[in-house]
Amino acid sequence: MSIKAQIESLLQDGLHPEQIEVINESHQHAGHQPGFDGAGETHMRVRIVATQFGGMSRLQRHRAVNDLLKPVLDAGLHALAIEAAAPGEPRRW
């Protein structure tokens, strides 16, 4: 299973989001480290809207997502950007 699919599955099961988008941004980081050509799934962005985020601070939302994605992070995911919102909140994406 791809890292993107693992992230989607873990977040679906844990938060039952209204909206979720997992974006592979690895190609944007090519050349940032010696020998890294941007291939693979090393840098991911999660955009997620879930009812559970209502009343939570940004830090609490990030912690909730990171807790659910701990297996993926422990397996070597290098970078994870999180954009989390509750339904009805304004967002830039």
C-alpha positions in Angstrom: 0.0 0.0 0.0 1.3 3.4 -0.9 2.1 6.0 1.9 -0.6 8.2 0.5 -3.2 5.4 0.7 -2.0 4.6 4.3 -2.5 8.2 5.3 -5.9 8.4 3.8 -7.0 5.1 5.4 -5.7 6.0 8.9 -7.4 9.4 8.8 -10.7 8.1 7.4 -10.8 5.4 10.1 -9.8 7.8 12.9 -11.7 11.0 12.1 -14.3 10.2 9.5 -13.6 13.5 7.7 -16.1 15.4 5.5 -13.2 16.2 3.2 -9.7 14.8 2.9 -6.9 15.4 0.3 -3.4 13.9 0.6 -0.9 15.5 -1.7 2.5 14.1 -2.5 4.9 17.1 -2.6 8.1 15.1 -2.7 9.0 16.3 -6.2 9.1 19.9 -4.9 12.1 19.0 -2.7 14.4 17.5 -5.3 18.0 18.6 -4.7 17.4 19.7 -1.1 19.6 16.9 0.1 22.5 15.3 -1.7 21.2 12.4 -3.9 17.5 13.2 -3.4 15.8 13.4 -6.8 12.2 14.0 -5.5 11.0 10.5 -6.3 8.9 8.5 -3.9 6.6 9.6 -1.1 8.8 11.5 1.4 6.9 14.8 1.7 3.2 14.8 2.1 0.5 17.5 2.7 -2.8 16.7 4.3 -5.9 18.9 3.9 -8.7 17.7 6.1 -12.0 18.9 7.3 -13.5 17.0 10.3 -16.2 17.7 12.9 -13.8 16.6 15.7 -11.6 19.7 15.0 -14.4 22.0 16.2 -13.2 23.8 19.4 -9.6 22.5 19.0 -6.6 24.8 18.6 -4.4 24.4 15.6 -1.8 22.6 17.8 -4.4 20.2 19.1 -5.5 19.4 15.5 -2.0 18.8 14.4 -1.4 16.5 17.4 -4.5 14.6 16.7 -3.4 14.0 13.0 0.2 13.2 14.1 -1.1 10.7 16.6 -3.2 8.9 14.0 -0.3 8.9 11.5 2.4 7.7 14.0 2.9 4.4 12.1 3.6 6.2 8.9 5.9 8.7 10.6 7.7 6.0 12.4 8.2 4.1 9.1 10.2 7.0 7.7 7.9 9.7 6.3 10.3 12.7 6.2 7.8 15.6 6.2 4.1 16.1 6.8 2.3 19.4 6.3 -1.2 19.6 7.9 -4.0 21.9 7.0 -6.9 21.0 9.3 -10.3 22.7 9.6 -13.7 22.1 11.2 -16.7 22.3 8.9 -17.7 25.8 8.0 -14.4 27.4 9.0 -12.7 29.6 6.5 -9.7 28.1 4.8 -7.2 29.1 2.2 -7.5 25.9 0.1 
